[in-house]
Amino acid sequence: MKLTAAQKQIAVLNQFKTNSQHAIHKINEYVQQHGGKYSDWHMGIAADPRGKLFTDYRVDRTTGSWIFTGCGTLDASCNVVKHFAELGCKVVDDAKAIDAVFVFAYRGVNRS
């Protein structure tokens, strides 16, 4: 069965929504488990979340509270960061490169 253009567009929009919701759920669970208020957390978008977390922001890999997750698209990543910014998280990096499909978060001081 061949999909129409409208059906393809709906499928893409549903995938975007699913990716955003999954990332929001995953990060929310992590924040709840690792404590602090949303305002204690920093969030960003990156193509290389490990580089951002451990090199740029110098988050400790073993003792720090950090998470990253793929969102599939830049739009989905932006949606996730916007959601958490509205809850009080600090936005530290909102890269707009097309390959910036990861959202990262860490608790603590911005050391960049």
Protein Blocks (a to p, Z undefined) as FASTA:
>chain_A
ZZdfklmmmmmmmmmmmmmmmmmmmmmmmmmmngpafklpccdddfblmlmmmmmnopaf
klpccddddehiaklmmmmmmmmmmnopacfbdcfbfklmbccddedjdfZZ
